[in-house]
């Protein structure tokens, strides 16, 4: 018989890493099962230069910017994950084979990578308000403590400014924010001038809290402003869950198994059996534990749970923030010379809070350079030569506003698992994501307000791009928290109703999806779930 | 096929960067085209611009307006990316410091482009 582990954790993403750390630090024997796909071809490949020096000096830079197999050429239409560079593409590797989704109106991004979707996290950290936590089904008292624990683990830089209630909250030990680049400085100058009007309209702008070090810490180096944020994590200033898992691997009570896709579970006497597909051999394997913690990501967790109960064709709710982005021009910066210092993380966070039940919306504002002209040129309806000339003038003035809207459940937002003999797992996740007329109207009204606010900030919207449902890469609500014992829901402590020892540490339980960056709250919840696992 | 790619690289490079591409640009372009399965396959528009490189700017302008998925646009885009990611050409793709003239320049570029679209549309009618 195989070894019985105290805890099995499924997934190495942000939630899996946080839950695993909490469990392993208690001394329990923890096994992490993970697909764990990696791509080390690009690791430490680039010389210690910044973006501009690389562009000007490196003869084989196309291997980095376009990819060793030219996989980074952005030939496809804009959709979920359009911004992924060759170095981040591995995040989505083999998901078509192992995590098929059938849908005409929902295009999620999932990951089988070591570190999961956390490899591409934009690092934005936000605390949910008490109202948001209540609506999501989270215990606000426990969450406040967990936010601090996670912040201490990952390292956060930010500012206690106009938006601190939305970003840092009451967190202690926040590092200084990263320096603004010229676009950011221009933006905040305009904000100060128009602050009274903007605040009256419900808009508040501040520096985002980022899981990015601005001081050396725990062997990780502070941010070096190389503007290679979409390409490299070599300095480890940005938090990635692989940092946590790498550290856990050094512990005697932690074991990591890659190449494993968890298929389903069943409870037997005092143990839980976890059925796993070995992704190399295709053979089924069995692992055993006392408590199982699923942190595979909302959609993958739904697959595992539905398979385990043979609940094919059973509909589950699903939530994904509506998301659009708006390229804007700052006229004052048109034709400006290239600035040495720039970076790819958000310069500013613009919250829209009308203090009503509609919830808070959030826009992140980015300046643009390191994703290069190639990702823009096809959006310009001009011949390439002229488009290039246009963009040379416009790029220094370009800001991208990525706007997230809060999301609530609705009858048109459903997932079902269907049998499919052609799939490697013999099933496929079928999804439908449709907004009601009222929801569409609310989104349109709010978008208009955002466009007005952006103009007030000196950012003139050029167009609005809707990459499609699922493109926010925020998913939740498939197994909502419920005090009542009902199937396909979670108890408030994260345990799957109808089971003795199966806990869910990802966002499956959140019955409301605030627009604020989700990852920090997911990690805090994962820590709390792990604490409850230990208490039981 | 290799010489087809070399000829395309020469024409596209000259069009996009104003100079015949040197070094390994043609080789990188050919590899990228092959990786994405975009070899010519007897495309009439592509064959036309290879015969008449001087008309490429008009055809490109017309296709930018209503033919973005064409093989020619895709291949031009690949060359665009190859040149952007090459140290000899990167200055053509980095910000231009020209604050005073920018609005006027953009206006004239737009007028020129509109004329090219009109000419390109007419040329495409005969293909």
Interface residues (C-beta under 8 A of the other chain):
Chain A: X52 X55 X56 X57 X58 X59 X61 X62 X64 X65 X66 X69 X70 X73 X74 X75 X334 X335 X336 X337 X338 X372 X373 X374 X377 X378 X380 X381 X382 X383 X384 X385 X386 X387 X388 X389 X390 X392 X393 X395 X396
Chain B: X15 X16 X23 X24 X28 X31 X32 X35 X36 X57 X60 X61 X64 X65 X68 X74 X76 X77 X78 X80 X81 X82 X84 X85 X86 X87 X90 X91 X92 X93 X94 X95 X96 X97 X98 X99 X100 X101 X102 X103 X105 X106 X109 X112 X113 X116
